[in-house]
Amino acid sequence: IDFQIGGTYTKPVILHPEVAIGAFGKIQGVPRFDPSGKLIRAEVLCVSWAGDHRVIDGATMARFSNAWKHLIENPALLLVTL
C-alpha cells in the first residue's frame, strides 16, 4: 500500500511516553545558487524535530539537529576505520 499523498513537510507530534521525535519530508530537487552564483539543482530534505520541554530543552534539540545535518551531508563520517 502506498501511503504517500504528495506532501513535502510534516509536523511531528509528541505522544506519551515519547520525549523527542523527528519527521522527514520528501527529498526534492530544487533550484539553488552555488557559491559562485551559478544556478544548480540541489537535493533538499525538510526535517522537523519536536521535544518534550519538561525533559529536553530547545538548545539541546538544536545541537542534535545540527550534528545530524552534518552527518547526513557528510556520510563518510559514519564509516568506521578498521
N, CA, C and O atoms as a GROMACS GRO file, in nm:
protein
  328
    1ILE      N    1   0.085  -0.118   0.000
    1ILE     CA    2   0.000   0.000   0.000
    1ILE      C    3   0.089   0.123   0.000
    1ILE      O    4   0.184   0.132   0.078
    2ASP      N    5   0.060   0.218  -0.087
    2ASP     CA    6   0.136   0.342  -0.094
    2ASP      C    7   0.064   0.448  -0.010
    2ASP      O    8  -0.048   0.489  -0.043
    3PHE      N    9   0.128   0.492   0.099
    3PHE     CA   10   0.066   0.589   0.189
    3PHE      C   11   0.105   0.733   0.157
    3PHE      O   12   0.057   0.825   0.223
    4GLN      N   13   0.190   0.754   0.056
    4GLN     CA   14   0.232   0.890   0.024
    4GLN      C   15   0.118   0.965  -0.045
    4GLN      O   16   0.049   0.910  -0.131
    5ILE      N   17   0.100   1.091  -0.007
    5ILE     CA   18  -0.005   1.172  -0.067
    5ILE      C   19   0.051   1.298  -0.130
    5ILE      O   20  -0.024   1.391  -0.161
    6GLY      N   21   0.183   1.303  -0.150
    6GLY     CA   22   0.243   1.416  -0.219
    6GLY      C   23   0.291   1.528  -0.129
    6GLY      O   24   0.337   1.630  -0.179
    7GLY      N   25   0.282   1.512   0.002
    7GLY     CA   26   0.328   1.616   0.094
    7GLY      C   27   0.479   1.628   0.094
    7GLY      O   28   0.550   1.531   0.064
    8THR      N   29   0.529   1.745   0.128
    8THR     CA   30   0.673   1.768   0.135
    8THR      C   31   0.720   1.805   0.275
    8THR      O   32   0.840   1.812   0.299
    9TYR      N   33   0.627   1.828   0.367
    9TYR     CA   34   0.663   1.870   0.502
    9TYR      C   35   0.560   1.814   0.599
    9TYR      O   36   0.443   1.799   0.566
   10THR      N   37   0.606   1.783   0.718
   10THR     CA   38   0.515   1.734   0.821
   10THR      C   39   0.559   1.786   0.957
   10THR      O   40   0.676   1.819   0.976
   11LYS      N   41   0.469   1.793   1.051
   11LYS     CA   42   0.497   1.839   1.187
   11LYS      C   43   0.482   1.722   1.281
   11LYS      O   44   0.374   1.666   1.293
   12PRO      N   45   0.591   1.683   1.350
   12PRO     CA   46   0.580   1.571   1.443
   12PRO      C   47   0.503   1.610   1.569
   12PRO      O   48   0.508   1.724   1.614
   13VAL      N   49   0.433   1.514   1.625
   13VAL     CA   50   0.355   1.536   1.747
   13VAL      C   51   0.403   1.437   1.852
   13VAL      O   52   0.410   1.316   1.827
   14ILE      N   53   0.437   1.488   1.969
   14ILE     CA   54   0.484   1.405   2.080
   14ILE      C   55   0.364   1.335   2.146
   14ILE      O   56   0.264   1.399   2.179
   15LEU      N   57   0.376   1.206   2.164
   15LEU     CA   58   0.276   1.128   2.235
   15LEU      C   59   0.343   1.060   2.354
   15LEU      O   60   0.456   1.012   2.341
   16HIS      N   61   0.276   1.055   2.466
   16HIS     CA   62   0.331   0.990   2.585
   16HIS      C   63   0.361   0.844   2.553
   16HIS      O   64   0.274   0.778   2.496
   17PRO      N   65   0.476   0.790   2.586
   17PRO     CA   66   0.584   0.838   2.671
   17PRO      C   67   0.704   0.895   2.593
   17PRO      O   68   0.814   0.901   2.648
   18GLU      N   69   0.686   0.936   2.467
   18GLU     CA   70   0.797   0.988   2.388
   18GLU      C   71   0.848   1.119   2.447
   18GLU      O   72   0.773   1.194   2.509
   19VAL      N   73   0.979   1.145   2.428
   19VAL     CA   74   1.036   1.273   2.471
   19VAL      C   75   1.089   1.352   2.353
   19VAL      O   76   1.110   1.473   2.365
   20ALA      N   77   1.110   1.287   2.239
   20ALA     CA   78   1.154   1.356   2.118
   20ALA      C   79   1.114   1.273   1.997
   20ALA      O   80   1.106   1.150   2.004
   21ILE      N   81   1.091   1.343   1.887
   21ILE     CA   82   1.052   1.274   1.763
   21ILE      C   83   1.093   1.361   1.645
   21ILE      O   84   1.096   1.484   1.654
   22GLY      N   85   1.124   1.297   1.535
   22GLY     CA   86   1.159   1.368   1.412
   22GLY      C   87   1.064   1.331   1.301
   22GLY      O   88   1.010   1.220   1.297
   23ALA      N   89   1.042   1.424   1.210
   23ALA     CA   90   0.959   1.400   1.092
   23ALA      C   91   1.039   1.438   0.969
   23ALA      O   92   1.105   1.542   0.966
   24PHE      N   93   1.033   1.355   0.867
   24PHE     CA   94   1.113   1.375   0.747
   24PHE      C   95   1.022   1.386   0.626
   24PHE      O   96   0.933   1.303   0.606
   25GLY      N   97   1.045   1.488   0.546
   25GLY     CA   98   0.967   1.507   0.425
   25GLY      C   99   1.029   1.431   0.309
   25GLY      O  100   1.113   1.344   0.328
   26LYS      N  101   0.987   1.465   0.191
   26LYS     CA  102   1.033   1.401   0.068
   26LYS      C  103   1.156   1.475   0.016
   26LYS      O  104   1.159   1.598   0.015
   27ILE      N  105   1.257   1.400  -0.028
   27ILE     CA  106   1.374   1.463  -0.090
   27ILE      C  107   1.330   1.518  -0.225
   27ILE      O  108   1.270   1.447  -0.305
   28GLN      N  109   1.362   1.644  -0.249
   28GLN     CA  110   1.321   1.710  -0.373
   28GLN      C  111   1.440   1.778  -0.439
   28GLN      O  112   1.528   1.829  -0.372
   29GLY      N  113   1.441   1.778  -0.570
   29GLY     CA  114   1.539   1.855  -0.646
   29GLY      C  115   1.485   1.996  -0.665
   29GLY      O  116   1.378   2.014  -0.724
   30VAL      N  117   1.558   2.095  -0.616
   30VAL     CA  118   1.512   2.234  -0.624
   30VAL      C  119   1.625   2.321  -0.678
   30VAL      O  120   1.742   2.287  -0.662
   31PRO      N  121   1.592   2.434  -0.742
   31PRO     CA  122   1.696   2.524  -0.791
   31PRO      C  123   1.760   2.602  -0.676
   31PRO      O  124   1.690   2.655  -0.589
   32ARG      N  125   1.892   2.609  -0.676
   32ARG     CA  126   1.968   2.685  -0.577
   32ARG      C  127   2.089   2.746  -0.647
   32ARG      O  128   2.127   2.704  -0.756
   33PHE      N  129   2.149   2.845  -0.583
   33PHE     CA  130   2.271   2.904  -0.635
   33PHE      C  131   2.391   2.848  -0.561
   33PHE      O  132   2.388   2.835  -0.438
   34ASP      N  133   2.497   2.813  -0.635
   34ASP     CA  134   2.621   2.768  -0.571
   34ASP      C  135   2.700   2.891  -0.527
   34ASP      O  136   2.658   3.004  -0.556
   35PRO      N  137   2.814   2.874  -0.457
   35PRO     CA  138   2.891   2.989  -0.406
   35PRO      C  139   2.936   3.087  -0.515
   35PRO      O  140   2.957   3.204  -0.486
   36SER      N  141   2.950   3.040  -0.640
   36SER     CA  142   2.992   3.129  -0.748
   36SER      C  143   2.874   3.199  -0.815
   36SER      O  144   2.894   3.280  -0.906
   37GLY      N  145   2.752   3.170  -0.771
   37GLY     CA  146   2.634   3.234  -0.827
   37GLY      C  147   2.569   3.158  -0.942
   37GLY      O  148   2.473   3.206  -1.002
   38LYS      N  149   2.621   3.040  -0.973
   38LYS     CA  150   2.566   2.958  -1.081
   38LYS      C  151   2.443   2.882  -1.030
   38LYS      O  152   2.443   2.828  -0.920
   39LEU      N  153   2.339   2.879  -1.113
   39LEU     CA  154   2.217   2.807  -1.078
   39LEU      C  155   2.240   2.657  -1.092
   39LEU      O  156   2.284   2.610  -1.197
   40ILE      N  157   2.211   2.582  -0.985
   40ILE     CA  158   2.231   2.437  -0.985
   40ILE      C  159   2.107   2.368  -0.930
   40ILE      O  160   2.019   2.432  -0.872
   41ARG      N  161   2.101   2.237  -0.949
   41ARG     CA  162   1.995   2.156  -0.888
   41ARG      C  163   2.049   2.105  -0.754
   41ARG      O  164   2.158   2.048  -0.748
   42ALA      N  165   1.973   2.126  -0.648
   42ALA     CA  166   2.013   2.079  -0.515
   42ALA      C  167   1.905   1.984  -0.463
   42ALA      O  168   1.786   2.005  -0.486
   43GLU      N  169   1.948   1.881  -0.394
   43GLU     CA  170   1.856   1.788  -0.330
   43GLU      C  171   1.829   1.839  -0.188
   43GLU      O  172   1.922   1.856  -0.110
   44VAL      N  173   1.703   1.863  -0.156
   44VAL     CA  174   1.665   1.921  -0.028
   44VAL      C  175   1.568   1.827   0.045
   44VAL      O  176   1.475   1.773  -0.015
   45LEU      N  177   1.593   1.808   0.174
   45LEU     CA  178   1.507   1.726   0.259
   45LEU      C  179   1.459   1.813   0.375
   45LEU      O  180   1.540   1.866   0.450
   46CYS      N  181   1.328   1.829   0.389
   46CYS     CA  182   1.273   1.904   0.502
   46CYS      C  183   1.267   1.811   0.624
   46CYS      O  184   1.216   1.700   0.616
   47VAL      N  185   1.319   1.860   0.736
   47VAL     CA  186   1.320   1.783   0.860
   47VAL      C  187   1.265   1.872   0.971
   47VAL      O  188   1.296   1.991   0.977
   48SER      N  189   1.185   1.814   1.058
   48SER     CA  190   1.130   1.887   1.171
   48SER      C  191   1.144   1.801   1.296
   48SER      O  192   1.119   1.681   1.291
   49TRP      N  193   1.184   1.863   1.407
   49TRP     CA  194   1.202   1.792   1.533
   49TRP      C  195   1.106   1.849   1.636
   49TRP      O  196   1.075   1.968   1.632
   50ALA      N  197   1.061   1.766   1.727
   50ALA     CA  198   0.980   1.812   1.840
   50ALA      C  199   1.032   1.743   1.965
   50ALA      O  200   1.072   1.627   1.962
   51GLY      N  201   1.030   1.816   2.076
   51GLY     CA  202   1.077   1.760   2.202
   51GLY      C  203   0.989   1.804   2.318
   51GLY      O  204   0.932   1.913   2.317
   52ASP      N  205   0.979   1.718   2.417
   52ASP     CA  206   0.906   1.749   2.540
   52ASP      C  207   0.997   1.836   2.626
   52ASP      O  208   1.096   1.788   2.680
   53HIS      N  209   0.963   1.963   2.638
   53HIS     CA  210   1.049   2.058   2.709
   53HIS      C  211   1.053   2.036   2.860
   53HIS      O  212   1.128   2.104   2.930
   54ARG      N  213   0.975   1.945   2.910
   54ARG     CA  214   0.988   1.906   3.051
   54ARG      C  215   1.110   1.816   3.069
   54ARG      O  216   1.160   1.801   3.181
   55VAL      N  217   1.157   1.756   2.959
   55VAL     CA  218   1.267   1.660   2.964
   55VAL      C  219   1.390   1.712   2.892
   55VAL      O  220   1.502   1.690   2.938
   56ILE      N  221   1.372   1.779   2.780
   56ILE     CA  222   1.483   1.821   2.695
   56ILE      C  223   1.460   1.966   2.651
   56ILE      O  224   1.348   2.003   2.614
   57ASP      N  225   1.566   2.047   2.654
   57ASP     CA  226   1.550   2.187   2.619
   57ASP      C  227   1.577   2.209   2.470
   57ASP      O  228   1.638   2.126   2.403
   58GLY      N  229   1.530   2.322   2.419
   58GLY     CA  230   1.541   2.354   2.277
   58GLY      C  231   1.684   2.363   2.228
   58GLY      O  232   1.712   2.324   2.114
   59ALA      N  233   1.777   2.412   2.311
   59ALA     CA  234   1.917   2.423   2.269
   59ALA      C  235   1.977   2.285   2.244
   59ALA      O  236   2.055   2.267   2.151
   60THR      N  237   1.940   2.188   2.327
   60THR     CA  238   1.989   2.051   2.307
   60THR      C  239   1.934   1.995   2.177
   60THR      O  240   2.006   1.929   2.102
   61MET      N  241   1.806   2.019   2.149
   61MET     CA  242   1.747   1.974   2.023
   61MET      C  243   1.816   2.040   1.904
   61MET      O  244   1.839   1.975   1.802
   62ALA      N  245   1.848   2.168   1.915
   62ALA     CA  246   1.915   2.239   1.806
   62ALA      C  247   2.055   2.183   1.782
   62ALA      O  248   2.096   2.165   1.667
   63ARG      N  249   2.129   2.154   1.890
   63ARG     CA  250   2.262   2.093   1.874
   63ARG      C  251   2.252   1.956   1.808
   63ARG      O  252   2.332   1.924   1.720
   64PHE      N  253   2.154   1.876   1.851
   64PHE     CA  254   2.134   1.745   1.789
   64PHE      C  255   2.101   1.760   1.641
   64PHE      O  256   2.155   1.688   1.558
   65SER      N  257   2.012   1.853   1.609
   65SER     CA  258   1.973   1.875   1.470
   65SER      C  259   2.092   1.915   1.384
   65SER      O  260   2.107   1.867   1.272
   66ASN      N  261   2.177   2.003   1.436
   66ASN     CA  262   2.296   2.045   1.362
   66ASN      C  263   2.394   1.930   1.343
   66ASN      O  264   2.453   1.916   1.236
   67ALA      N  265   2.411   1.847   1.446
   67ALA     CA  266   2.501   1.730   1.435
   67ALA      C  267   2.445   1.630   1.335
   67ALA      O  268   2.520   1.575   1.254
   68TRP      N  269   2.315   1.608   1.338
   68TRP     CA  270   2.250   1.515   1.244
   68TRP      C  271   2.266   1.565   1.101
   68TRP      O  272   2.299   1.487   1.011
   69LYS      N  273   2.244   1.695   1.079
   69LYS     CA  274   2.258   1.756   0.946
   69LYS      C  275   2.401   1.739   0.895
   69LYS      O  276   2.423   1.706   0.778
   70HIS      N  277   2.499   1.761   0.983
   70HIS     CA  278   2.640   1.747   0.945
   70HIS      C  279   2.670   1.604   0.900
   70HIS      O  280   2.740   1.584   0.801
   71LEU      N  281   2.618   1.505   0.972
   71LEU     CA  282   2.642   1.365   0.935
   71LEU      C  283   2.570   1.327   0.806
   71LEU      O  284   2.626   1.253   0.724
   72ILE      N  285   2.449   1.376   0.785
   72ILE     CA  286   2.376   1.346   0.662
   72ILE      C  287   2.446   1.408   0.542
   72ILE      O  288   2.452   1.347   0.434
   73GLU      N  289   2.501   1.528   0.558
   73GLU     CA  290   2.570   1.595   0.448
   73GLU      C  291   2.710   1.539   0.426
   73GLU      O  292   2.769   1.562   0.320
   74ASN      N  293   2.764   1.466   0.523
   74ASN     CA  294   2.899   1.408   0.514
   74ASN      C  295   2.894   1.262   0.556
   74ASN      O  296   2.946   1.227   0.662
   75PRO      N  297   2.831   1.175   0.477
   75PRO     CA  298   2.811   1.036   0.520
   75PRO      C  299   2.940   0.958   0.542
   75PRO      O  300   2.938   0.857   0.613
   76ALA      N  301   3.050   1.001   0.485
   76ALA     CA  302   3.177   0.931   0.508
   76ALA      C  303   3.215   0.934   0.656
   76ALA      O  304   3.289   0.846   0.702
   77LEU      N  305   3.167   1.031   0.730
   77LEU     CA  306   3.196   1.040   0.873
   77LEU      C  307   3.132   0.925   0.951
   77LEU      O  308   3.172   0.896   1.064
   78LEU      N  309   3.033   0.859   0.890
   78LEU     CA  310   2.966   0.746   0.956
   78LEU      C  311   3.044   0.616   0.941
   78LEU      O  312   3.014   0.518   1.010
   79LEU      N  313   3.143   0.614   0.853
   79LEU     CA  314   3.220   0.492   0.830
   79LEU      C  315   3.320   0.470   0.944
   79LEU      O  316   3.377   0.565   0.997
   80VAL      N  317   3.339   0.346   0.978
   80VAL     CA  318   3.433   0.310   1.084
   80VAL      C  319   3.566   0.273   1.019
   80VAL      O  320   3.570   0.193   0.925
   81THR      N  321   3.674   0.332   1.068
   81THR     CA  322   3.807   0.298   1.018
   81THR      C  323   3.853   0.171   1.086
   81THR      O  324   3.855   0.162   1.209
   82LEU      N  325   3.890   0.071   1.006
   82LEU     CA  326   3.935  -0.057   1.062
   82LEU      C  327   4.084  -0.060   1.080
   82LEU      O  328   4.139  -0.160   1.126
   0.00000   0.00000   0.00000
